[in-house]
Amino acid sequence: MADRTATFVDILVAIILPPLGVLLKVGCKIEFWICLLLSLLGYLPGIIYAVWVIIKE
């Protein structure tokens, strides 16, 4: 139950600020930089990628 709640909070943070959600989940790896780049190019691609990374983990 706690794992599902944590995932929900991670996804909520990723919707508000996608790079922060990825940073909190995986750290400062390549996924963070990809998400930051996608967020700068467009907010929606950053959200989609961030949610995908969080669910994948």
PyMOL Python script that loads the backbone (N, CA, C, O; Angstrom):
from pymol import cmd

cmd.read_pdbstr("""\
ATOM      1  N   MET A   1       0.821  -1.191   0.000  1.00  0.00           N
ATOM      2  CA  MET A   1       0.000   0.000   0.000  1.00  0.00           C
ATOM      3  C   MET A   1       0.870   1.263   0.000  1.00  0.00           C
ATOM      4  O   MET A   1       0.577   2.226  -0.709  1.00  0.00           O
ATOM      5  N   ALA A   2       1.923   1.250   0.787  1.00  0.00           N
ATOM      6  CA  ALA A   2       2.791   2.430   0.862  1.00  0.00           C
ATOM      7  C   ALA A   2       3.520   2.655  -0.460  1.00  0.00           C
ATOM      8  O   ALA A   2       3.788   3.794  -0.843  1.00  0.00           O
ATOM      9  N   ASP A   3       3.839   1.563  -1.156  1.00  0.00           N
ATOM     10  CA  ASP A   3       4.532   1.689  -2.439  1.00  0.00           C
ATOM     11  C   ASP A   3       3.630   2.354  -3.474  1.00  0.00           C
ATOM     12  O   ASP A   3       4.096   3.175  -4.265  1.00  0.00           O
ATOM     13  N   ARG A   4       2.345   2.008  -3.474  1.00  0.00           N
ATOM     14  CA  ARG A   4       1.408   2.626  -4.410  1.00  0.00           C
ATOM     15  C   ARG A   4       1.202   4.100  -4.096  1.00  0.00           C
ATOM     16  O   ARG A   4       1.052   4.913  -5.008  1.00  0.00           O
ATOM     17  N   THR A   5       1.195   4.450  -2.816  1.00  0.00           N
ATOM     18  CA  THR A   5       1.046   5.850  -2.422  1.00  0.00           C
ATOM     19  C   THR A   5       2.265   6.654  -2.843  1.00  0.00           C
ATOM     20  O   THR A   5       2.140   7.780  -3.325  1.00  0.00           O
ATOM     21  N   ALA A   6       3.438   6.076  -2.660  1.00  0.00           N
ATOM     22  CA  ALA A   6       4.663   6.765  -3.070  1.00  0.00           C
ATOM     23  C   ALA A   6       4.696   6.963  -4.578  1.00  0.00           C
ATOM     24  O   ALA A   6       5.123   8.016  -5.052  1.00  0.00           O
ATOM     25  N   THR A   7       4.255   5.975  -5.331  1.00  0.00           N
ATOM     26  CA  THR A   7       4.213   6.103  -6.783  1.00  0.00           C
ATOM     27  C   THR A   7       3.219   7.183  -7.191  1.00  0.00           C
ATOM     28  O   THR A   7       3.487   7.944  -8.120  1.00  0.00           O
ATOM     29  N   PHE A   8       2.085   7.264  -6.518  1.00  0.00           N
ATOM     30  CA  PHE A   8       1.092   8.293  -6.809  1.00  0.00           C
ATOM     31  C   PHE A   8       1.674   9.689  -6.553  1.00  0.00           C
ATOM     32  O   PHE A   8       1.475  10.600  -7.357  1.00  0.00           O
ATOM     33  N   VAL A   9       2.376   9.853  -5.458  1.00  0.00           N
ATOM     34  CA  VAL A   9       2.990  11.149  -5.140  1.00  0.00           C
ATOM     35  C   VAL A   9       4.074  11.477  -6.170  1.00  0.00           C
ATOM     36  O   VAL A   9       4.186  12.624  -6.600  1.00  0.00           O
ATOM     37  N   ASP A  10       4.862  10.494  -6.564  1.00  0.00           N
ATOM     38  CA  ASP A  10       5.885  10.717  -7.591  1.00  0.00           C
ATOM     39  C   ASP A  10       5.264  11.167  -8.908  1.00  0.00           C
ATOM     40  O   ASP A  10       5.777  12.076  -9.560  1.00  0.00           O
ATOM     41  N   ILE A  11       4.168  10.536  -9.297  1.00  0.00           N
ATOM     42  CA  ILE A  11       3.495  10.912 -10.548  1.00  0.00           C
ATOM     43  C   ILE A  11       2.898  12.308 -10.431  1.00  0.00           C
ATOM     44  O   ILE A  11       2.946  13.082 -11.387  1.00  0.00           O
ATOM     45  N   LEU A  12       2.344  12.634  -9.285  1.00  0.00           N
ATOM     46  CA  LEU A  12       1.796  13.974  -9.073  1.00  0.00           C
ATOM     47  C   LEU A  12       2.877  15.046  -9.185  1.00  0.00           C
ATOM     48  O   LEU A  12       2.658  16.089  -9.799  1.00  0.00           O
ATOM     49  N   VAL A  13       4.039  14.790  -8.593  1.00  0.00           N
ATOM     50  CA  VAL A  13       5.164  15.728  -8.705  1.00  0.00           C
ATOM     51  C   VAL A  13       5.630  15.817 -10.154  1.00  0.00           C
ATOM     52  O   VAL A  13       5.988  16.896 -10.627  1.00  0.00           O
ATOM     53  N   ALA A  14       5.626  14.690 -10.856  1.00  0.00           N
ATOM     54  CA  ALA A  14       6.056  14.677 -12.256  1.00  0.00           C
ATOM     55  C   ALA A  14       5.108  15.466 -13.150  1.00  0.00           C
ATOM     56  O   ALA A  14       5.540  16.043 -14.148  1.00  0.00           O
ATOM     57  N   ILE A  15       3.836  15.498 -12.810  1.00  0.00           N
ATOM     58  CA  ILE A  15       2.887  16.280 -13.598  1.00  0.00           C
ATOM     59  C   ILE A  15       3.100  17.771 -13.354  1.00  0.00           C
ATOM     60  O   ILE A  15       3.000  18.570 -14.285  1.00  0.00           O
ATOM     61  N   ILE A  16       3.388  18.145 -12.127  1.00  0.00           N
ATOM     62  CA  ILE A  16       3.597  19.556 -11.800  1.00  0.00           C
ATOM     63  C   ILE A  16       4.940  20.048 -12.332  1.00  0.00           C
ATOM     64  O   ILE A  16       5.014  21.102 -12.963  1.00  0.00           O
ATOM     65  N   LEU A  17       5.997  19.285 -12.077  1.00  0.00           N
ATOM     66  CA  LEU A  17       7.342  19.657 -12.514  1.00  0.00           C
ATOM     67  C   LEU A  17       8.088  18.390 -12.937  1.00  0.00           C
ATOM     68  O   LEU A  17       8.720  17.739 -12.106  1.00  0.00           O
ATOM     69  N   PRO A  18       8.021  18.038 -14.218  1.00  0.00           N
ATOM     70  CA  PRO A  18       8.538  16.745 -14.684  1.00  0.00           C
ATOM     71  C   PRO A  18      10.002  16.443 -14.324  1.00  0.00           C
ATOM     72  O   PRO A  18      10.272  15.337 -13.858  1.00  0.00           O
ATOM     73  N   PRO A  19      10.955  17.359 -14.514  1.00  0.00           N
ATOM     74  CA  PRO A  19      12.333  16.999 -14.172  1.00  0.00           C
ATOM     75  C   PRO A  19      12.536  16.706 -12.680  1.00  0.00           C
ATOM     76  O   PRO A  19      13.360  15.866 -12.316  1.00  0.00           O
ATOM     77  N   LEU A  20      11.788  17.394 -11.829  1.00  0.00           N
ATOM     78  CA  LEU A  20      11.916  17.138 -10.389  1.00  0.00           C
ATOM     79  C   LEU A  20      11.416  15.746 -10.044  1.00  0.00           C
ATOM     80  O   LEU A  20      12.020  15.057  -9.220  1.00  0.00           O
ATOM     81  N   GLY A  21      10.330  15.326 -10.658  1.00  0.00           N
ATOM     82  CA  GLY A  21       9.819  13.983 -10.407  1.00  0.00           C
ATOM     83  C   GLY A  21      10.811  12.907 -10.799  1.00  0.00           C
ATOM     84  O   GLY A  21      10.986  11.922 -10.082  1.00  0.00           O
ATOM     85  N   VAL A  22      11.463  13.094 -11.940  1.00  0.00           N
ATOM     86  CA  VAL A  22      12.468  12.118 -12.391  1.00  0.00           C
ATOM     87  C   VAL A  22      13.697  12.181 -11.498  1.00  0.00           C
ATOM     88  O   VAL A  22      14.273  11.147 -11.163  1.00  0.00           O
ATOM     89  N   LEU A  23      14.099  13.372 -11.114  1.00  0.00           N
ATOM     90  CA  LEU A  23      15.268  13.525 -10.246  1.00  0.00           C
ATOM     91  C   LEU A  23      15.050  12.831  -8.903  1.00  0.00           C
ATOM     92  O   LEU A  23      15.959  12.179  -8.389  1.00  0.00           O
ATOM     93  N   LEU A  24      13.868  12.964  -8.339  1.00  0.00           N
ATOM     94  CA  LEU A  24      13.583  12.317  -7.058  1.00  0.00           C
ATOM     95  C   LEU A  24      13.510  10.800  -7.187  1.00  0.00           C
ATOM     96  O   LEU A  24      13.814  10.080  -6.235  1.00  0.00           O
ATOM     97  N   LYS A  25      13.110  10.315  -8.353  1.00  0.00           N
ATOM     98  CA  LYS A  25      12.957   8.869  -8.526  1.00  0.00           C
ATOM     99  C   LYS A  25      14.271   8.174  -8.897  1.00  0.00           C
ATOM    100  O   LYS A  25      14.599   7.140  -8.313  1.00  0.00           O
ATOM    101  N   VAL A  26      15.030   8.720  -9.856  1.00  0.00           N
ATOM    102  CA  VAL A  26      16.218   8.009 -10.347  1.00  0.00           C
ATOM    103  C   VAL A  26      17.528   8.738 -10.076  1.00  0.00           C
ATOM    104  O   VAL A  26      18.599   8.173 -10.297  1.00  0.00           O
ATOM    105  N   GLY A  27      17.467   9.953  -9.614  1.00  0.00           N
ATOM    106  CA  GLY A  27      18.695  10.706  -9.372  1.00  0.00           C
ATOM    107  C   GLY A  27      19.137  11.449 -10.616  1.00  0.00           C
ATOM    108  O   GLY A  27      18.373  11.601 -11.569  1.00  0.00           O
ATOM    109  N   CYS A  28      20.365  11.906 -10.596  1.00  0.00           N
ATOM    110  CA  CYS A  28      20.878  12.742 -11.687  1.00  0.00           C
ATOM    111  C   CYS A  28      21.537  11.868 -12.756  1.00  0.00           C
ATOM    112  O   CYS A  28      22.734  11.981 -13.021  1.00  0.00           O
ATOM    113  N   LYS A  29      20.741  11.007 -13.356  1.00  0.00           N
ATOM    114  CA  LYS A  29      21.214  10.132 -14.424  1.00  0.00           C
ATOM    115  C   LYS A  29      20.753  10.687 -15.757  1.00  0.00           C
ATOM    116  O   LYS A  29      20.214  11.792 -15.818  1.00  0.00           O
ATOM    117  N   ILE A  30      20.958   9.935 -16.819  1.00  0.00           N
ATOM    118  CA  ILE A  30      20.609  10.385 -18.163  1.00  0.00           C
ATOM    119  C   ILE A  30      19.109  10.625 -18.302  1.00  0.00           C
ATOM    120  O   ILE A  30      18.689  11.478 -19.084  1.00  0.00           O
ATOM    121  N   GLU A  31      18.292   9.874 -17.543  1.00  0.00           N
ATOM    122  CA  GLU A  31      16.847  10.066 -17.614  1.00  0.00           C
ATOM    123  C   GLU A  31      16.449  11.476 -17.200  1.00  0.00           C
ATOM    124  O   GLU A  31      15.538  12.061 -17.785  1.00  0.00           O
ATOM    125  N   PHE A  32      17.127  12.027 -16.192  1.00  0.00           N
ATOM    126  CA  PHE A  32      16.842  13.390 -15.743  1.00  0.00           C
ATOM    127  C   PHE A  32      17.140  14.392 -16.850  1.00  0.00           C
ATOM    128  O   PHE A  32      16.341  15.292 -17.106  1.00  0.00           O
ATOM    129  N   TRP A  33      18.273  14.243 -17.499  1.00  0.00           N
ATOM    130  CA  TRP A  33      18.663  15.193 -18.540  1.00  0.00           C
ATOM    131  C   TRP A  33      17.750  15.103 -19.759  1.00  0.00           C
ATOM    132  O   TRP A  33      17.440  16.118 -20.382  1.00  0.00           O
ATOM    133  N   ILE A  34      17.320  13.887 -20.099  1.00  0.00           N
ATOM    134  CA  ILE A  34      16.371  13.733 -21.198  1.00  0.00           C
ATOM    135  C   ILE A  34      15.054  14.412 -20.844  1.00  0.00           C
ATOM    136  O   ILE A  34      14.464  15.105 -21.673  1.00  0.00           O
ATOM    137  N   CYS A  35      14.600  14.214 -19.623  1.00  0.00           N
ATOM    138  CA  CYS A  35      13.344  14.827 -19.190  1.00  0.00           C
ATOM    139  C   CYS A  35      13.459  16.347 -19.164  1.00  0.00           C
ATOM    140  O   CYS A  35      12.516  17.043 -19.542  1.00  0.00           O
ATOM    141  N   LEU A  36      14.583  16.861 -18.728  1.00  0.00           N
ATOM    142  CA  LEU A  36      14.786  18.309 -18.711  1.00  0.00           C
ATOM    143  C   LEU A  36      14.753  18.872 -20.127  1.00  0.00           C
ATOM    144  O   LEU A  36      14.125  19.901 -20.375  1.00  0.00           O
ATOM    145  N   LEU A  37      15.421  18.203 -21.047  1.00  0.00           N
ATOM    146  CA  LEU A  37      15.424  18.646 -22.438  1.00  0.00           C
ATOM    147  C   LEU A  37      14.020  18.591 -23.038  1.00  0.00           C
ATOM    148  O   LEU A  37      13.600  19.528 -23.717  1.00  0.00           O
ATOM    149  N   LEU A  38      13.295  17.504 -22.792  1.00  0.00           N
ATOM    150  CA  LEU A  38      11.937  17.395 -23.314  1.00  0.00           C
ATOM    151  C   LEU A  38      11.020  18.451 -22.698  1.00  0.00           C
ATOM    152  O   LEU A  38      10.139  18.979 -23.376  1.00  0.00           O
ATOM    153  N   SER A  39      11.222  18.756 -21.428  1.00  0.00           N
ATOM    154  CA  SER A  39      10.400  19.775 -20.772  1.00  0.00           C
ATOM    155  C   SER A  39      10.691  21.162 -21.324  1.00  0.00           C
ATOM    156  O   SER A  39       9.791  21.996 -21.421  1.00  0.00           O
ATOM    157  N   LEU A  40      11.933  21.408 -21.682  1.00  0.00           N
ATOM    158  CA  LEU A  40      12.264  22.704 -22.276  1.00  0.00           C
ATOM    159  C   LEU A  40      11.701  22.832 -23.686  1.00  0.00           C
ATOM    160  O   LEU A  40      11.312  23.920 -24.110  1.00  0.00           O
ATOM    161  N   LEU A  41      11.658  21.716 -24.409  1.00  0.00           N
ATOM    162  CA  LEU A  41      11.116  21.741 -25.769  1.00  0.00           C
ATOM    163  C   LEU A  41       9.592  21.799 -25.771  1.00  0.00           C
ATOM    164  O   LEU A  41       8.987  22.349 -26.691  1.00  0.00           O
ATOM    165  N   GLY A  42       8.991  21.244 -24.760  1.00  0.00           N
ATOM    166  CA  GLY A  42       7.537  21.241 -24.651  1.00  0.00           C
ATOM    167  C   GLY A  42       7.139  20.608 -23.336  1.00  0.00           C
ATOM    168  O   GLY A  42       7.707  19.592 -22.935  1.00  0.00           O
ATOM    169  N   TYR A  43       6.175  21.194 -22.668  1.00  0.00           N
ATOM    170  CA  TYR A  43       5.797  20.731 -21.334  1.00  0.00           C
ATOM    171  C   TYR A  43       5.182  19.327 -21.382  1.00  0.00           C
ATOM    172  O   TYR A  43       5.494  18.489 -20.535  1.00  0.00           O
ATOM    173  N   LEU A  44       4.326  19.068 -22.348  1.00  0.00           N
ATOM    174  CA  LEU A  44       3.643  17.775 -22.434  1.00  0.00           C
ATOM    175  C   LEU A  44       4.597  16.605 -22.698  1.00  0.00           C
ATOM    176  O   LEU A  44       4.450  15.566 -22.054  1.00  0.00           O
ATOM    177  N   PRO A  45       5.563  16.722 -23.608  1.00  0.00           N
ATOM    178  CA  PRO A  45       6.507  15.603 -23.770  1.00  0.00           C
ATOM    179  C   PRO A  45       7.305  15.317 -22.492  1.00  0.00           C
ATOM    180  O   PRO A  45       7.622  14.163 -22.205  1.00  0.00           O
ATOM    181  N   GLY A  46       7.621  16.344 -21.740  1.00  0.00           N
ATOM    182  CA  GLY A  46       8.326  16.154 -20.474  1.00  0.00           C
ATOM    183  C   GLY A  46       7.485  15.391 -19.473  1.00  0.00           C
ATOM    184  O   GLY A  46       7.996  14.524 -18.763  1.00  0.00           O
ATOM    185  N   ILE A  47       6.190  15.706 -19.409  1.00  0.00           N
ATOM    186  CA  ILE A  47       5.292  15.002 -18.493  1.00  0.00           C
ATOM    187  C   ILE A  47       5.162  13.536 -18.893  1.00  0.00           C
ATOM    188  O   ILE A  47       5.245  12.646 -18.047  1.00  0.00           O
ATOM    189  N   ILE A  48       4.958  13.293 -20.173  1.00  0.00           N
ATOM    190  CA  ILE A  48       4.790  11.913 -20.646  1.00  0.00           C
ATOM    191  C   ILE A  48       6.039  11.088 -20.341  1.00  0.00           C
ATOM    192  O   ILE A  48       5.937   9.961 -19.856  1.00  0.00           O
ATOM    193  N   TYR A  49       7.201  11.639 -20.620  1.00  0.00           N
ATOM    194  CA  TYR A  49       8.443  10.911 -20.362  1.00  0.00           C
ATOM    195  C   TYR A  49       8.648  10.689 -18.863  1.00  0.00           C
ATOM    196  O   TYR A  49       9.070   9.609 -18.449  1.00  0.00           O
ATOM    197  N   ALA A  50       8.355  11.697 -18.057  1.00  0.00           N
ATOM    198  CA  ALA A  50       8.541  11.570 -16.605  1.00  0.00           C
ATOM    199  C   ALA A  50       7.634  10.489 -16.030  1.00  0.00           C
ATOM    200  O   ALA A  50       8.079   9.680 -15.217  1.00  0.00           O
ATOM    201  N   VAL A  51       6.385  10.466 -16.437  1.00  0.00           N
ATOM    202  CA  VAL A  51       5.468   9.437 -15.940  1.00  0.00           C
ATOM    203  C   VAL A  51       5.918   8.050 -16.407  1.00  0.00           C
ATOM    204  O   VAL A  51       5.821   7.078 -15.658  1.00  0.00           O
ATOM    205  N   TRP A  52       6.407   7.964 -17.639  1.00  0.00           N
ATOM    206  CA  TRP A  52       6.893   6.677 -18.135  1.00  0.00           C
ATOM    207  C   TRP A  52       8.106   6.185 -17.318  1.00  0.00           C
ATOM    208  O   TRP A  52       8.192   5.005 -16.978  1.00  0.00           O
ATOM    209  N   VAL A  53       9.025   7.086 -17.013  1.00  0.00           N
ATOM    210  CA  VAL A  53      10.199   6.700 -16.217  1.00  0.00           C
ATOM    211  C   VAL A  53       9.783   6.247 -14.821  1.00  0.00           C
ATOM    212  O   VAL A  53      10.312   5.260 -14.310  1.00  0.00           O
ATOM    213  N   ILE A  54       8.848   6.953 -14.202  1.00  0.00           N
ATOM    214  CA  ILE A  54       8.412   6.614 -12.854  1.00  0.00           C
ATOM    215  C   ILE A  54       7.692   5.270 -12.833  1.00  0.00           C
ATOM    216  O   ILE A  54       7.922   4.456 -11.937  1.00  0.00           O
ATOM    217  N   ILE A  55       6.836   5.036 -13.798  1.00  0.00           N
ATOM    218  CA  ILE A  55       6.117   3.759 -13.843  1.00  0.00           C
ATOM    219  C   ILE A  55       7.062   2.610 -14.171  1.00  0.00           C
ATOM    220  O   ILE A  55       6.887   1.500 -13.667  1.00  0.00           O
ATOM    221  N   LYS A  56       8.067   2.867 -15.018  1.00  0.00           N
ATOM    222  CA  LYS A  56       9.027   1.835 -15.409  1.00  0.00           C
ATOM    223  C   LYS A  56       9.843   1.359 -14.208  1.00  0.00           C
ATOM    224  O   LYS A  56      10.170   0.176 -14.112  1.00  0.00           O
ATOM    225  N   GLU A  57      10.170   2.261 -13.304  1.00  0.00           N
ATOM    226  CA  GLU A  57      11.015   1.903 -12.154  1.00  0.00           C
ATOM    227  C   GLU A  57      10.310   0.968 -11.241  1.00  0.00           C
ATOM    228  O   GLU A  57      10.869   0.562 -10.222  1.00  0.00           O
TER     229      GLU A  57
END
""", "prot")
cmd.dss("prot")
cmd.show_as("cartoon", "prot")
cmd.util.cbc("prot")
cmd.orient("prot")
